[in-house]
Amino acid sequence: MELSILLGMVGPWQIAVVAILVLLLFGGKKIPEMMRGLGSGIKEFKDASKGEEEKETPRSNKE
């Protein structure tokens, strides 16, 4: 099955069911902690990728 077919079948009811299941599995207190961790991980990834770009920029200017 193609990925575009699977993504086309996701509707508001499916998203609501998944959200309710996540809430039931993890509880209301655990979800904010998970989101905080996800946000800090994304921020660290962006900072690391910016650091790599800054390191590569001087080399490309010398060439």
A tleap script that builds the chain and sets N, CA, C and O, in Angstrom:
source leaprc.protein.ff14SB
mol = sequence {
  NMET GLU LEU SER ILE LEU LEU GLY MET VAL
  GLY PRO TRP GLN ILE ALA VAL VAL ALA ILE
  LEU VAL LEU LEU LEU PHE GLY GLY LYS LYS
  ILE PRO GLU MET MET ARG GLY LEU GLY SER
  GLY ILE LYS GLU PHE LYS ASP ALA SER LYS
  GLY GLU GLU GLU LYS GLU THR PRO ARG SER
  ASN LYS CGLU
}
set mol.1.N position { 0.826 -1.175 0.000 }
set mol.1.CA position { 0.000 0.000 0.000 }
set mol.1.C position { 0.881 1.253 0.000 }
set mol.1.O position { 1.916 1.296 0.665 }
set mol.2.N position { 0.471 2.229 -0.726 }
set mol.2.CA position { 1.239 3.464 -0.804 }
set mol.2.C position { 0.984 4.332 0.417 }
set mol.2.O position { -0.081 4.280 1.032 }
set mol.3.N position { 1.992 5.134 0.752 }
set mol.3.CA position { 1.888 6.019 1.908 }
set mol.3.C position { 0.817 7.086 1.700 }
set mol.3.O position { 0.113 7.448 2.642 }
set mol.4.N position { 0.692 7.587 0.482 }
set mol.4.CA position { -0.307 8.638 0.225 }
set mol.4.C position { -1.726 8.119 0.444 }
set mol.4.O position { -2.605 8.881 0.848 }
set mol.5.N position { -1.955 6.858 0.189 }
set mol.5.CA position { -3.283 6.293 0.422 }
set mol.5.C position { -3.564 6.241 1.921 }
set mol.5.O position { -4.668 6.561 2.362 }
set mol.6.N position { -2.572 5.842 2.696 }
set mol.6.CA position { -2.761 5.760 4.141 }
set mol.6.C position { -2.980 7.134 4.753 }
set mol.6.O position { -3.815 7.285 5.644 }
set mol.7.N position { -2.247 8.132 4.291 }
set mol.7.CA position { -2.402 9.476 4.844 }
set mol.7.C position { -3.735 10.090 4.434 }
set mol.7.O position { -4.276 10.917 5.169 }
set mol.8.N position { -4.265 9.718 3.308 }
set mol.8.CA position { -5.526 10.261 2.846 }
set mol.8.C position { -6.708 9.763 3.656 }
set mol.8.O position { -7.769 10.389 3.644 }
set mol.9.N position { -6.550 8.654 4.358 }
set mol.9.CA position { -7.657 8.063 5.102 }
set mol.9.C position { -7.756 8.599 6.531 }
set mol.9.O position { -8.686 8.235 7.250 }
set mol.10.N position { -6.834 9.442 6.957 }
set mol.10.CA position { -6.866 9.970 8.319 }
set mol.10.C position { -7.812 11.160 8.366 }
set mol.10.O position { -7.639 12.139 7.641 }
set mol.11.N position { -8.816 11.060 9.232 }
set mol.11.CA position { -9.804 12.125 9.359 }
set mol.11.C position { -9.880 12.608 10.791 }
set mol.11.O position { -9.131 12.139 11.649 }
set mol.12.N position { -10.772 13.535 11.054 }
set mol.12.CA position { -10.887 14.097 12.406 }
set mol.12.C position { -11.296 13.060 13.456 }
set mol.12.O position { -10.871 13.145 14.608 }
set mol.13.N position { -12.110 12.093 13.067 }
set mol.13.CA position { -12.535 11.074 14.040 }
set mol.13.C position { -11.371 10.178 14.432 }
set mol.13.O position { -11.244 9.798 15.596 }
set mol.14.N position { -10.519 9.837 13.467 }
set mol.14.CA position { -9.366 8.994 13.775 }
set mol.14.C position { -8.393 9.733 14.689 }
set mol.14.O position { -7.828 9.140 15.608 }
set mol.15.N position { -8.200 11.014 14.442 }
set mol.15.CA position { -7.306 11.812 15.286 }
set mol.15.C position { -7.873 11.907 16.700 }
set mol.15.O position { -7.124 11.822 17.672 }
set mol.16.N position { -9.178 12.082 16.821 }
set mol.16.CA position { -9.815 12.162 18.144 }
set mol.16.C position { -9.657 10.850 18.902 }
set mol.16.O position { -9.380 10.855 20.101 }
set mol.17.N position { -9.831 9.732 18.215 }
set mol.17.CA position { -9.687 8.427 18.869 }
set mol.17.C position { -8.262 8.229 19.357 }
set mol.17.O position { -8.052 7.754 20.473 }
set mol.18.N position { -7.282 8.585 18.538 }
set mol.18.CA position { -5.881 8.454 18.941 }
set mol.18.C position { -5.588 9.351 20.134 }
set mol.18.O position { -4.897 8.929 21.062 }
set mol.19.N position { -6.098 10.582 20.132 }
set mol.19.CA position { -5.869 11.502 21.240 }
set mol.19.C position { -6.471 10.967 22.539 }
set mol.19.O position { -5.856 11.076 23.600 }
set mol.20.N position { -7.658 10.396 22.459 }
set mol.20.CA position { -8.296 9.826 23.651 }
set mol.20.C position { -7.502 8.630 24.168 }
set mol.20.O position { -7.322 8.478 25.376 }
set mol.21.N position { -7.028 7.783 23.259 }
set mol.21.CA position { -6.223 6.629 23.672 }
set mol.21.C position { -4.925 7.061 24.350 }
set mol.21.O position { -4.521 6.478 25.357 }
set mol.22.N position { -4.278 8.077 23.799 }
set mol.22.CA position { -3.042 8.577 24.410 }
set mol.22.C position { -3.334 9.134 25.794 }
set mol.22.O position { -2.572 8.892 26.730 }
set mol.23.N position { -4.407 9.862 25.935 }
set mol.23.CA position { -4.789 10.422 27.228 }
set mol.23.C position { -5.067 9.321 28.241 }
set mol.23.O position { -4.666 9.425 29.400 }
set mol.24.N position { -5.749 8.272 27.811 }
set mol.24.CA position { -6.046 7.164 28.716 }
set mol.24.C position { -4.785 6.378 29.098 }
set mol.24.O position { -4.638 5.947 30.241 }
set mol.25.N position { -3.888 6.198 28.140 }
set mol.25.CA position { -2.681 5.416 28.406 }
set mol.25.C position { -1.692 6.151 29.312 }
set mol.25.O position { -1.136 5.559 30.237 }
set mol.26.N position { -1.475 7.436 29.045 }
set mol.26.CA position { -0.433 8.166 29.759 }
set mol.26.C position { -0.962 9.045 30.884 }
set mol.26.O position { -0.202 9.384 31.791 }
set mol.27.N position { -2.204 9.417 30.858 }
set mol.27.CA position { -2.760 10.273 31.892 }
set mol.27.C position { -2.471 11.737 31.629 }
set mol.27.O position { -1.597 12.081 30.833 }
set mol.28.N position { -3.209 12.587 32.303 }
set mol.28.CA position { -3.091 14.026 32.095 }
set mol.28.C position { -1.803 14.625 32.614 }
set mol.28.O position { -1.359 15.657 32.110 }
set mol.29.N position { -1.189 14.001 33.615 }
set mol.29.CA position { 0.024 14.568 34.200 }
set mol.29.C position { 1.279 14.215 33.403 }
set mol.29.O position { 2.240 14.983 33.387 }
set mol.30.N position { 1.272 13.081 32.758 }
set mol.30.CA position { 2.465 12.622 32.046 }
set mol.30.C position { 2.633 13.294 30.682 }
set mol.30.O position { 3.760 13.477 30.221 }
set mol.31.N position { 1.537 13.657 30.040 }
set mol.31.CA position { 1.594 14.221 28.691 }
set mol.31.C position { 2.374 15.537 28.645 }
set mol.31.O position { 3.211 15.690 27.756 }
set mol.32.N position { 2.149 16.510 29.561 }
set mol.32.CA position { 2.965 17.732 29.506 }
set mol.32.C position { 4.454 17.470 29.685 }
set mol.32.O position { 5.279 18.146 29.070 }
set mol.33.N position { 4.805 16.498 30.519 }
set mol.33.CA position { 6.217 16.153 30.689 }
set mol.33.C position { 6.802 15.604 29.393 }
set mol.33.O position { 7.929 15.931 29.022 }
set mol.34.N position { 6.029 14.772 28.713 }
set mol.34.CA position { 6.494 14.214 27.443 }
set mol.34.C position { 6.657 15.314 26.394 }
set mol.34.O position { 7.632 15.309 25.642 }
set mol.35.N position { 5.728 16.244 26.336 }
set mol.35.CA position { 5.810 17.334 25.360 }
set mol.35.C position { 6.991 18.257 25.658 }
set mol.35.O position { 7.660 18.737 24.743 }
set mol.36.N position { 7.242 18.502 26.952 }
set mol.36.CA position { 8.393 19.311 27.342 }
set mol.36.C position { 9.692 18.648 26.880 }
set mol.36.O position { 10.582 19.311 26.348 }
set mol.37.N position { 9.788 17.343 27.087 }
set mol.37.CA position { 10.965 16.602 26.657 }
set mol.37.C position { 11.123 16.616 25.145 }
set mol.37.O position { 12.234 16.746 24.632 }
set mol.38.N position { 10.009 16.481 24.434 }
set mol.38.CA position { 10.050 16.522 22.976 }
set mol.38.C position { 10.500 17.891 22.485 }
set mol.38.O position { 11.306 17.992 21.559 }
set mol.39.N position { 9.976 18.947 23.109 }
set mol.39.CA position { 10.366 20.307 22.720 }
set mol.39.C position { 11.834 20.583 22.964 }
set mol.39.O position { 12.497 21.197 22.128 }
set mol.40.N position { 12.350 20.139 24.100 }
set mol.40.CA position { 13.775 20.367 24.381 }
set mol.40.C position { 14.644 19.543 23.441 }
set mol.40.O position { 15.726 19.986 23.058 }
set mol.41.N position { 14.194 18.368 23.070 }
set mol.41.CA position { 14.950 17.557 22.119 }
set mol.41.C position { 15.011 18.205 20.751 }
set mol.41.O position { 16.060 18.200 20.107 }
set mol.42.N position { 13.895 18.763 20.302 }
set mol.42.CA position { 13.869 19.455 19.009 }
set mol.42.C position { 14.764 20.684 19.043 }
set mol.42.O position { 15.471 20.970 18.077 }
set mol.43.N position { 14.734 21.419 20.171 }
set mol.43.CA position { 15.568 22.613 20.294 }
set mol.43.C position { 17.047 22.245 20.250 }
set mol.43.O position { 17.834 22.918 19.585 }
set mol.44.N position { 17.427 21.188 20.951 }
set mol.44.CA position { 18.823 20.743 20.931 }
set mol.44.C position { 19.236 20.311 19.533 }
set mol.44.O position { 20.357 20.588 19.106 }
set mol.45.N position { 18.355 19.643 18.824 }
set mol.45.CA position { 18.659 19.216 17.457 }
set mol.45.C position { 18.891 20.422 16.554 }
set mol.45.O position { 19.835 20.436 15.764 }
set mol.46.N position { 18.023 21.448 16.670 }
set mol.46.CA position { 18.179 22.650 15.853 }
set mol.46.C position { 19.470 23.371 16.189 }
set mol.46.O position { 20.177 23.831 15.292 }
set mol.47.N position { 19.789 23.476 17.484 }
set mol.47.CA position { 21.031 24.134 17.888 }
set mol.47.C position { 22.241 23.382 17.357 }
set mol.47.O position { 23.208 24.005 16.917 }
set mol.48.N position { 22.207 22.066 17.390 }
set mol.48.CA position { 23.317 21.266 16.892 }
set mol.48.C position { 23.466 21.417 15.382 }
set mol.48.O position { 24.583 21.488 14.869 }
set mol.49.N position { 22.342 21.465 14.670 }
set mol.49.CA position { 22.433 21.612 13.213 }
set mol.49.C position { 22.924 23.007 12.843 }
set mol.49.O position { 23.638 23.158 11.851 }
set mol.50.N position { 22.558 24.033 13.619 }
set mol.50.CA position { 23.082 25.377 13.369 }
set mol.50.C position { 24.580 25.418 13.615 }
set mol.50.O position { 25.318 26.065 12.872 }
set mol.51.N position { 25.030 24.731 14.654 }
set mol.51.CA position { 26.458 24.683 14.951 }
set mol.51.C position { 27.241 24.021 13.835 }
set mol.51.O position { 28.345 24.459 13.511 }
set mol.52.N position { 26.695 22.985 13.249 }
set mol.52.CA position { 27.357 22.306 12.136 }
set mol.52.C position { 27.409 23.205 10.909 }
set mol.52.O position { 28.416 23.217 10.200 }
set mol.53.N position { 26.340 23.962 10.642 }
set mol.53.CA position { 26.329 24.868 9.497 }
set mol.53.C position { 27.362 25.970 9.669 }
set mol.53.O position { 28.023 26.354 8.704 }
set mol.54.N position { 27.510 26.485 10.891 }
set mol.54.CA position { 28.478 27.545 11.140 }
set mol.54.C position { 29.904 27.032 10.969 }
set mol.54.O position { 30.778 27.770 10.514 }
set mol.55.N position { 30.141 25.777 11.329 }
set mol.55.CA position { 31.474 25.199 11.161 }
set mol.55.C position { 31.797 25.006 9.684 }
set mol.55.O position { 32.949 25.174 9.284 }
set mol.56.N position { 30.808 24.657 8.869 }
set mol.56.CA position { 31.035 24.393 7.464 }
set mol.56.C position { 31.146 25.675 6.641 }
set mol.56.O position { 31.782 25.661 5.587 }
set mol.57.N position { 30.558 26.768 7.081 }
set mol.57.CA position { 30.545 28.009 6.312 }
set mol.57.C position { 31.943 28.569 6.057 }
set mol.57.O position { 32.230 28.928 4.915 }
set mol.58.N position { 32.837 28.665 7.055 }
set mol.58.CA position { 34.164 29.204 6.752 }
set mol.58.C position { 34.942 28.367 5.741 }
set mol.58.O position { 35.685 28.925 4.934 }
set mol.59.N position { 34.793 27.069 5.766 }
set mol.59.CA position { 35.487 26.213 4.805 }
set mol.59.C position { 35.031 26.491 3.394 }
set mol.59.O position { 35.856 26.552 2.482 }
set mol.60.N position { 33.740 26.662 3.190 }
set mol.60.CA position { 33.233 26.885 1.822 }
set mol.60.C position { 33.645 28.277 1.326 }
set mol.60.O position { 33.792 28.467 0.119 }
set mol.61.N position { 33.834 29.247 2.216 }
set mol.61.CA position { 34.275 30.578 1.791 }
set mol.61.C position { 35.734 30.581 1.355 }
set mol.61.O position { 36.103 31.356 0.472 }
set mol.62.N position { 36.571 29.736 1.947 }
set mol.62.CA position { 37.992 29.683 1.594 }
set mol.62.C position { 38.206 29.034 0.239 }
set mol.62.O position { 39.177 29.343 -0.452 }
set mol.63.N position { 37.304 28.131 -0.150 }
set mol.63.CA position { 37.480 27.402 -1.421 }
set mol.63.C position { 37.159 28.220 -2.581 }
set mol.63.O position { 37.257 27.750 -3.714 }
savepdb mol mol.pdb
quit
